[in-house]
Structure formats: structure tokens, C-alpha cells
Amino acid sequence: MTVARELADFLVGAKTSDLPPQTLQHATMIIASTIASAAYGTSIPSARIIRDLVREQGGRPDASLWFGGGGAKLPVAEVARSNAMLSDAAASDDSDLRNIVHAGTPLTAVSLAFGERLGSSGRDVLTAIVLGYEAAGRLSEPITPGFRARGFHGCLGAVFAATVSASHLLGLTAEQMAQSIAISAVSIGGLATAADTSFAREYHAGLAAQLGVNAALAAQRGYRAEERVLEAPQGFFEAFGGVDGSTAARTATLGFGESWDIVTDMAIKLVPGGHPYHAFAEAAANAARDGAIVATEVESITISRPGFTKLSGPLHPVDLIDMAHSPAYFAAAGVADRTFGWQNASDAKIADPVIHGLIDKVRVGIPPIENADRYRQGATVTIRTADGRESTNTVYLPKGSGALGIAWRDVNAKYRALVPASGLSGEAIEASLARIHDFGQLASVSPMIDLLRGR
């Protein structure tokens, strides 16, 4: 049996009633988080360009663009692409902490688009999100960290989230879902270096959503690809991850149902920017507060985590893209402000001379050995002052990690902080958030989407 078919058999056989309640709760939180990030992305040029193109091209009236995207409905694949780009452009979505795949963005965009087209219930959409997250995690794990070392982007995993969620809502058979997975595997690509320095990051996200949808629609009509493409020699696992296909196959199919990726490895961003750097900011802020250290006293800021040997990304960011990929900025801002939040993605904060003065004092320390296995995108930060004082703090998991527990108050605060950027009225914001909280009870997702359209 192929990996694609074995995984599809498990996913098609998984019933909503069999899913742990926490999986559905986390799926609901992902919807709130993704919509909040998408609202913040409405002013970003890259996302607006694709929205304009999608509107100009028109087509079958399947689903709606969020946030003033125009009255007419558009083809489901293009809507999913455009809405996913809104969320990813803002760098404020979610991550699988093992591989930094932002699965929740295409999952929400695809599932809501199909939910609107098909008249799906909230419970059906939540199930699609849980299953899609599981597929993305399982098929990304065997190629992690190899795919990043080889220069590829996390959209390699996100496409499977999109196609499995679409396949579930379309009611595909296991044979058809296996084909949608195989078609997705031969469709996707993406270079990390471009995504770290340009708007290519959100373009990758849009393609993951669009290609995943098209794969599911093609499989529904009987299109067939090489089902062994994941594990075959020079196939997906070997080409992207540099790993033996048969070994990777065992990893991807081990322990079905024993745990769920959306619970164990999912994390929602409670601050902006790249998830690998959140713990730098959190630990830096903790150390500054604990040591009662102010910026003018700092001699050096040393950051460390297992496997982290040099500063990556732009040292002195000048815009949101730079900031999202600058670990030095996260550490320096954490020290300067003794906190780190949505305001740190603003133009004023990115240009803050106090933060830039501290950036030049950021150093990379020796990677920790003790408790190394506890670091899940965690970090240790040590601040040293000119008069010889030191303050150290370690964060093993950033806030918003499923393994730590996610509080609705934090998700609500994110929603209320970011959604106003879309232009929605305060009444619509509160009404849509209430619908999201009650998402599992919705007979149809369309009324909630109408609120996002400002109707």
C-alpha cells in the first residue's frame, strides 16, 4: 500500500465523533487566528494585487473574498488563494512548531471557501481542518529539517493541509483522496530564500491553497497521478528532504490516531513575525524585567538555542518582511520594551532607534546541551549590563503553543487587535467573533462569512 493511500484510508475513516474535543477547539481557534491575520493583511500590497487579479478574472460564483472583496462570488480555488495570501502576508498566523509550516492559513481559507460553496456545517469544517492539519504534519515530518537545509519552503507541507481539507468536504473516497495527495506532491515547490526577503512568502501560501484545491477537484473527476510519488526513488521525500523514501514512509504512517498534530505541535501566533523568533523576544523581555534592566545599561544580549549558530535574516529591519525574519530585532525589542506584541510590527517600532541600538549588541551564544530536547522553537537569552550584572531567561515553548494550552482570552485579544485593520465595524467584529466561538454549532458557515464581507 502506498503512503498516500494508507494516510487517506485513515483520514477518510476518521469521524468527527471520534476526534478529541481539544482538536475541534484548536481548529476553532485557528479560524479566529487566521481571520485576524488576514484582516491585518488587507493593507499589504502583495495580497491586494492578487485580490484585484482574482476579481478581474471572475468566474464561477462559488465563494467570497473576505473584507470588502467585492459583492460577486468567485471560483473556490481563487478565493482560497486570495484569502490565504491575506493571512500569510501579515506574518501573524499559526505554525507547526516542528517544521514551521503555516498549515492553518490554507486550511481556513480552503475550508471556509468550500464550506460556503457546499453549504457545509461548522462541525464539518472543523473536522476538515483537524484532518488537514494532521496530513500536513505527517507528510512534513519525514523531510524536516532536511527540506529547509536544501533551501525549500514550508509550503511543501501546507499544500497537503489544503487538499485533504478540500477532499474531506467534497466527500472524496479514500482512493480519490490518495490521488489528491499525490497530485499535490507533484504540484508544489517553493524557495525559502525568496520567502525570507520578499513577498514570495505569501505567494507560496496562496499557491498551497490554490494547488491543493485543484488537486482535490481533479481527483474528484478521476484524474490519476503516480500514487507512490511520496516514497518512490527521487520522489517527494527523497527530492525535497534528502531522506530514504521507505524510511520516511514509516515515519509518516506511524501511530495513526494516537495523537493529533493540531494538539501536540500547533501554535498560534500571539505576537507578529516568524514563529522561530517568538521565544527570543519572550525570553529577552522576561530577562529584562527580572533583572530590572533598561536599554541604556545593556552591554550585550546573548541568544541561544540548540542548532542556532549564527544570526539569520536582515540584521536591521526596515519593513514587516525584514522584521518577521530578524531574530536580532526580536531579542532587542524584547529587551527595549520588556514586552513584545502587535505594536512591534508597526513602522514606528521597526524604525525605533533604541531597538536598533540594541540590535548591534545581540550575539549568538553556544547552543545549550542541557534539556536540549525540551526546546520546541524555544530560546535562552542572557542580558549583560555595563556594570557586570546578568539576567538570564529560558523559554522552551513560545506562548500560544498547543502543548502549553491556548487561552481564548489571548485569541480574542488578537482578533480584536487585528481585525479593525480590515475596516469592519466594531459591531461586525464582535458578531463574527461570537459566531466563531459557536462555530461547531453552525448549521451553515455562510452567515459568518457574510459578516466578514461586511454584510
C-alpha positions as CSV (number, residue, x, y, z in Angstrom):
1,M,0.0,0.0,0.0
2,T,1.3,3.5,-0.8
3,V,1.8,6.2,1.8
4,A,-0.9,8.4,0.2
5,R,-3.4,5.6,0.3
6,E,-2.6,4.5,3.8
7,L,-2.9,8.1,5.0
8,A,-6.1,8.6,3.0
9,D,-7.7,5.4,4.5
10,F,-7.1,6.7,8.0
11,L,-8.4,10.2,7.3
12,V,-11.5,9.1,5.4
13,G,-12.2,6.7,8.3
14,A,-11.9,9.3,11.0
15,K,-15.3,10.5,12.2
16,T,-15.9,13.8,13.9
17,S,-17.3,11.9,16.9
18,D,-14.0,10.1,17.3
19,L,-11.9,13.3,17.5
20,P,-10.8,14.5,20.9
21,P,-12.7,17.7,21.9
22,Q,-9.4,19.6,22.1
23,T,-8.8,19.1,18.3
24,L,-12.0,20.8,17.5
25,Q,-11.3,23.6,19.9
26,H,-7.9,24.2,18.4
27,A,-9.5,24.2,14.9
28,T,-11.9,26.9,16.1
29,M,-9.0,28.9,17.4
30,I,-7.2,28.6,14.1
31,I,-10.2,30.1,12.3
32,A,-10.2,33.1,14.6
33,S,-6.4,33.5,14.4
34,T,-6.3,33.2,10.6
35,I,-9.1,35.7,10.0
36,A,-7.4,38.1,12.4
37,S,-4.1,37.8,10.5
38,A,-6.0,38.1,7.2
39,A,-7.6,41.3,8.3
40,Y,-4.2,42.8,9.1
41,G,-3.0,41.7,5.7
42,T,-5.6,43.7,3.8
43,S,-3.3,46.7,3.5
44,I,-0.3,44.8,2.2
45,P,0.3,45.3,-1.5
46,S,1.1,41.7,-2.4
47,A,-2.3,40.5,-1.2
48,R,-4.1,43.4,-2.7
49,I,-2.6,42.7,-6.1
50,I,-3.8,39.1,-6.2
51,R,-7.3,40.1,-4.9
52,D,-7.5,42.6,-7.8
53,L,-6.4,39.9,-10.3
54,V,-8.9,37.4,-8.9
55,R,-11.8,40.0,-9.2
56,E,-10.8,41.0,-12.7
57,Q,-10.7,37.3,-13.9
58,G,-14.1,36.5,-12.4
59,G,-15.6,33.0,-13.0
60,R,-17.9,30.6,-11.3
61,P,-19.6,32.1,-8.2
62,D,-18.5,29.7,-5.5
63,A,-17.3,31.6,-2.5
64,S,-16.5,35.1,-1.1
65,L,-13.4,37.1,-0.7
66,W,-13.1,38.4,2.9
67,F,-13.2,42.0,3.9
68,G,-14.6,44.2,1.2
69,G,-13.5,41.9,-1.6
70,G,-16.5,42.9,-3.8
71,G,-20.0,41.6,-3.9
72,A,-19.7,38.9,-6.5
73,K,-18.7,35.4,-5.6
74,L,-15.7,33.8,-7.4
75,P,-14.2,30.3,-8.1
76,V,-13.3,28.4,-4.9
77,A,-9.6,27.9,-5.8
78,E,-9.0,31.6,-6.5
79,V,-10.9,32.7,-3.3
80,A,-8.9,30.2,-1.2
81,R,-5.7,31.6,-2.8
82,S,-6.5,35.2,-2.2
83,N,-7.8,34.8,1.3
84,A,-4.8,32.6,2.3
85,M,-2.4,35.3,1.0
86,L,-4.1,37.9,3.2
87,S,-3.3,35.9,6.3
88,D,0.2,34.9,5.3
89,A,1.2,38.3,4.2
90,A,0.7,39.7,7.7
91,A,3.0,37.0,9.2
92,S,0.6,36.6,12.1
93,D,-1.0,33.2,11.5
94,D,0.0,29.8,13.0
95,S,2.8,27.3,12.8
96,D,3.5,23.7,13.3
97,L,6.5,24.0,15.7
98,R,8.4,21.0,14.3
99,N,8.7,22.4,10.8
100,I,7.2,26.0,10.8
101,V,4.6,25.1,8.3
102,H,1.7,27.6,8.5
103,A,-1.0,25.0,7.9
104,G,-3.8,27.0,9.5
105,T,-3.8,29.7,6.8
106,P,-4.6,27.4,3.8
107,L,-6.8,25.3,6.0
108,T,-9.0,28.1,7.0
109,A,-9.1,29.7,3.5
110,V,-9.9,26.4,1.8
111,S,-12.3,25.1,4.3
112,L,-14.4,28.2,4.6
113,A,-14.4,28.6,0.8
114,F,-15.7,25.1,0.3
115,G,-18.0,25.4,3.3
116,E,-19.6,28.3,1.6
117,R,-19.8,26.6,-1.8
118,L,-21.2,23.4,-0.4
119,G,-23.3,24.7,2.4
120,S,-21.3,22.8,5.0
121,S,-21.9,23.0,8.7
122,G,-19.4,24.4,11.2
123,R,-18.7,20.9,12.5
124,D,-17.8,19.6,9.1
125,V,-15.4,22.5,8.5
126,L,-13.7,22.0,11.9
127,T,-13.3,18.3,11.1
128,A,-11.7,19.2,7.7
129,I,-9.3,21.5,9.5
130,V,-8.2,18.8,12.0
131,L,-7.7,16.2,9.3
132,G,-5.8,18.7,7.1
133,Y,-3.5,19.7,9.9
134,E,-2.8,16.0,10.6
135,A,-1.9,15.4,6.9
136,A,0.4,18.4,6.7
137,G,2.2,17.4,9.9
138,R,2.7,13.7,8.9
139,L,4.0,14.4,5.4
140,S,6.2,17.3,6.6
141,E,7.8,15.4,9.5
142,P,9.9,13.0,7.4
143,I,11.5,15.8,5.4
144,T,12.2,18.1,8.4
145,P,14.8,19.6,8.8
146,G,16.2,18.4,5.5
147,F,13.9,20.4,3.3
148,R,15.0,23.7,4.9
149,A,18.7,22.8,4.7
150,R,18.1,22.2,1.0
151,G,16.5,25.6,0.5
152,F,12.9,24.7,0.2
153,H,9.9,26.4,1.9
154,G,7.2,25.1,4.3
155,C,4.5,25.4,1.6
156,L,5.7,21.8,0.7
157,G,3.6,20.7,3.7
158,A,0.9,23.3,3.6
159,V,-0.4,22.0,0.3
160,F,-1.4,18.7,1.9
161,A,-3.4,20.6,4.5
162,A,-5.3,22.3,1.7
163,T,-6.0,19.3,-0.4
164,V,-7.1,17.0,2.5
165,S,-9.5,19.6,3.9
166,A,-11.0,20.1,0.4
167,S,-11.2,16.3,-0.2
168,H,-13.0,15.8,3.1
169,L,-15.6,18.5,2.4
170,L,-16.1,17.2,-1.1
171,G,-16.7,13.7,0.3
172,L,-14.0,12.0,-1.7
173,T,-13.3,8.3,-1.3
174,A,-10.0,7.1,0.2
175,E,-8.9,6.3,-3.4
176,Q,-9.7,9.8,-4.6
177,M,-8.1,11.4,-1.6
178,A,-4.9,9.4,-2.1
179,Q,-4.8,10.8,-5.7
180,S,-5.4,14.3,-4.4
181,I,-2.4,13.9,-2.1
182,A,-0.3,12.5,-5.0
183,I,-1.3,15.3,-7.3
184,S,-0.4,17.9,-4.7
185,A,3.0,16.3,-4.2
186,V,3.9,16.8,-7.8
187,S,2.4,20.3,-8.0
188,I,4.1,22.2,-5.1
189,G,7.5,23.9,-4.8
190,G,9.0,27.0,-3.2
191,L,12.3,28.5,-2.2
192,A,12.9,29.6,1.4
193,T,15.5,32.2,0.5
194,A,13.0,34.2,-1.6
195,A,10.3,33.9,1.1
196,D,12.6,35.3,3.8
197,T,13.3,38.5,1.9
198,S,10.3,39.3,-0.3
199,F,6.6,38.9,-0.9
200,A,7.3,35.4,-2.2
201,R,6.3,34.1,1.2
202,E,2.6,34.8,0.9
203,Y,2.7,33.8,-2.8
204,H,3.8,30.4,-1.6
205,A,0.8,30.3,0.8
206,G,-1.6,31.3,-2.0
207,L,-0.2,28.6,-4.2
208,A,-0.5,25.9,-1.5
209,A,-4.2,26.8,-1.1
210,Q,-4.9,27.0,-4.8
211,L,-3.0,23.9,-5.9
212,G,-4.5,21.8,-3.0
213,V,-8.0,22.8,-4.1
214,N,-7.3,22.0,-7.7
215,A,-5.8,18.6,-6.8
216,A,-8.9,17.7,-4.9
217,L,-11.2,18.8,-7.7
218,A,-9.1,16.9,-10.3
219,A,-9.1,13.7,-8.2
220,Q,-12.9,14.0,-7.8
221,R,-13.2,13.8,-11.5
222,G,-10.9,10.8,-11.8
223,Y,-7.6,12.4,-12.6
224,R,-4.8,10.0,-11.6
225,A,-1.1,10.6,-10.7
226,E,1.6,8.3,-9.6
227,E,0.3,7.3,-6.1
228,R,3.8,6.2,-5.0
229,V,5.3,9.6,-5.6
230,L,5.9,10.3,-2.0
231,E,8.1,7.3,-1.2
232,A,9.4,6.5,-4.7
233,P,13.1,6.9,-5.5
234,Q,13.6,10.6,-6.4
235,G,10.0,11.2,-5.2
236,F,8.7,13.8,-2.7
237,F,10.5,12.6,0.4
238,E,13.9,12.0,-1.3
239,A,13.9,15.1,-3.6
240,F,12.8,17.6,-1.0
241,G,14.0,16.1,2.2
242,G,17.1,14.1,1.1
243,V,15.8,11.1,3.0
244,D,15.2,7.4,2.1
245,G,11.6,7.0,0.9
246,S,10.9,3.8,2.7
247,T,12.2,5.1,6.0
248,A,10.2,8.3,5.5
249,A,7.1,6.3,4.7
250,R,7.3,4.5,8.1
251,T,7.6,7.9,9.9
252,A,4.6,9.3,8.0
253,T,2.3,6.4,8.8
254,L,3.3,5.5,12.4
255,G,0.7,5.6,15.2
256,F,-2.4,6.8,13.4
257,G,-4.9,8.3,15.9
258,E,-2.6,8.0,18.9
259,S,-2.2,11.8,19.0
260,W,-3.2,14.7,16.8
261,D,-0.8,17.2,15.3
262,I,-3.3,20.1,15.9
263,V,-3.0,19.4,19.6
264,T,0.6,18.4,20.1
265,D,2.5,20.7,17.6
266,M,0.2,23.5,16.6
267,A,0.9,27.0,17.9
268,I,-1.0,30.2,17.3
269,K,1.0,33.5,16.9
270,L,0.2,35.8,19.8
271,V,2.7,38.3,18.5
272,P,3.7,39.1,14.9
273,G,6.6,37.7,12.8
274,G,8.4,34.4,12.3
275,H,7.5,31.8,14.9
276,P,11.1,30.6,15.4
277,Y,11.9,34.0,16.9
278,H,9.0,34.5,19.3
279,A,10.8,32.8,22.1
280,F,13.8,35.2,21.6
281,A,11.5,38.1,22.3
282,E,9.7,36.5,25.1
283,A,12.9,35.3,26.9
284,A,14.5,38.7,26.3
285,A,11.5,40.6,27.8
286,N,11.5,38.2,30.8
287,A,15.2,38.7,31.4
288,A,14.9,42.5,31.2
289,R,12.0,42.6,33.6
290,D,13.6,40.1,36.0
291,G,16.8,42.0,36.1
292,A,15.2,45.4,36.1
293,I,17.5,46.3,33.1
294,V,16.9,49.3,30.9
295,A,18.2,49.7,27.4
296,T,20.9,52.3,28.3
297,E,22.5,49.8,30.7
298,V,22.9,46.9,28.2
299,E,26.4,45.8,27.2
300,S,25.4,42.6,25.3
301,I,22.4,40.4,24.6
302,T,23.3,36.7,24.0
303,I,20.7,34.4,22.4
304,S,21.0,30.6,22.1
305,R,19.0,27.5,21.2
306,P,20.0,24.0,20.0
307,G,21.2,24.2,16.4
308,F,21.3,28.0,16.3
309,T,24.8,29.1,15.4
310,K,24.5,32.5,13.6
311,L,22.1,35.4,13.2
312,S,19.9,35.0,10.1
313,G,17.7,37.4,8.3
314,P,18.2,41.1,8.0
315,L,20.1,42.5,11.0
316,H,18.4,45.9,10.9
317,P,14.9,45.5,9.5
318,V,13.2,48.3,7.6
319,D,9.8,46.8,6.9
320,L,7.5,44.0,8.0
321,I,9.2,41.3,5.9
322,D,12.6,42.2,7.4
323,M,11.2,42.3,10.9
324,A,9.4,38.9,10.6
325,H,12.8,37.3,9.8
326,S,15.2,39.1,12.1
327,P,16.0,37.3,15.3
328,A,18.2,40.2,16.4
329,Y,15.1,42.5,16.2
330,F,13.0,40.2,18.3
331,A,15.7,40.0,21.1
332,A,16.5,43.7,21.0
333,A,12.8,44.7,21.0
334,G,12.1,42.4,23.9
335,V,14.8,44.0,26.0
336,A,13.9,47.6,25.0
337,D,10.2,47.3,25.6
338,R,10.2,44.5,28.2
339,T,7.3,43.0,26.2
340,F,6.6,42.2,22.6
341,G,3.3,42.5,20.8
342,W,1.4,43.5,17.8
343,Q,2.8,47.0,18.1
344,N,6.2,45.7,17.3
345,A,5.1,45.1,13.6
346,S,4.3,48.8,13.2
347,D,6.5,51.1,11.1
348,A,7.3,53.2,14.2
349,K,8.6,50.2,16.2
350,I,10.5,48.8,13.3
351,A,12.4,52.1,13.0
352,D,12.8,52.7,16.7
353,P,16.4,53.9,17.3
354,V,16.5,52.4,20.8
355,I,15.8,48.9,19.4
356,H,18.3,49.4,16.5
357,G,21.0,50.4,19.1
358,L,20.4,47.2,20.9
359,I,20.4,45.1,17.7
360,D,24.2,45.8,17.4
361,K,24.7,44.3,20.9
362,V,23.0,40.9,20.0
363,R,25.3,37.9,20.0
364,V,24.8,34.2,19.4
365,G,25.8,32.0,22.3
366,I,26.9,28.4,22.5
367,P,23.9,26.2,21.7
368,P,22.6,24.7,25.0
369,I,23.1,21.0,25.7
370,E,21.2,20.6,28.9
371,N,17.4,19.9,28.3
372,A,18.1,20.3,24.6
373,D,15.1,18.1,23.7
374,R,12.7,20.5,25.5
375,Y,13.4,23.4,23.1
376,R,10.5,23.5,20.7
377,Q,11.4,26.7,18.9
378,G,12.4,27.9,22.4
379,A,15.4,30.0,23.4
380,T,17.7,31.2,26.1
381,V,18.6,34.9,26.4
382,T,21.2,36.4,28.7
383,I,21.5,40.2,29.1
384,R,24.7,41.6,30.5
385,T,25.0,45.2,31.7
386,A,28.0,47.6,31.6
387,D,28.4,47.2,35.3
388,G,28.6,43.4,35.2
389,R,25.1,42.3,36.1
390,E,23.5,39.4,34.2
391,S,19.9,38.2,33.8
392,T,19.0,35.0,32.0
393,N,15.7,33.5,31.0
394,T,14.8,30.4,29.1
395,V,11.5,29.8,27.2
396,Y,11.1,26.3,25.9
397,L,7.9,26.8,24.1
398,P,6.6,30.2,22.9
399,K,3.2,31.5,24.2
400,G,0.3,30.2,22.1
401,S,1.7,26.7,21.8
402,G,-0.9,24.0,21.9
403,A,1.2,21.9,24.2
404,L,1.2,24.8,26.8
405,G,-2.5,25.3,26.4
406,I,-4.1,28.2,24.5
407,A,-6.5,30.6,26.3
408,W,-9.4,32.0,24.4
409,R,-8.8,35.4,26.1
410,D,-5.5,35.6,24.1
411,V,-7.2,34.6,20.9
412,N,-10.0,37.1,21.5
413,A,-7.4,39.8,22.2
414,K,-5.6,39.0,18.9
415,Y,-8.9,39.2,17.0
416,R,-9.9,42.5,18.5
417,A,-6.4,43.9,17.9
418,L,-6.0,43.0,14.3
419,V,-9.5,42.8,12.7
420,P,-10.1,46.6,12.9
421,A,-7.4,46.9,10.2
422,S,-9.9,45.4,7.7
423,G,-12.4,48.3,8.1
424,L,-15.1,46.1,9.6
425,S,-17.3,47.9,12.1
426,G,-17.0,47.2,15.8
427,E,-20.4,45.5,15.7
428,A,-19.4,43.2,12.8
429,I,-16.2,42.3,14.6
430,E,-18.0,41.3,17.8
431,A,-20.7,39.5,15.9
432,S,-18.2,37.5,13.8
433,L,-16.1,36.6,16.8
434,A,-19.3,35.3,18.6
435,R,-20.1,33.2,15.5
436,I,-16.6,31.7,15.6
437,H,-16.9,30.8,19.3
438,D,-20.1,29.0,18.4
439,F,-18.7,27.6,15.1
440,G,-19.2,23.9,15.9
441,Q,-22.9,24.6,16.3
442,L,-23.4,26.5,13.0
443,A,-25.8,24.7,10.6
444,S,-24.1,26.7,7.8
445,V,-20.9,28.7,7.7
446,S,-22.3,31.2,5.2
447,P,-23.8,33.7,7.6
448,M,-20.4,34.0,9.4
449,I,-18.7,34.6,6.1
450,D,-21.3,37.3,5.2
451,L,-20.2,39.2,8.4
452,L,-16.5,39.1,7.1
453,R,-17.8,40.6,3.9
454,G,-19.3,43.5,5.8
455,R,-22.8,42.4,5.0
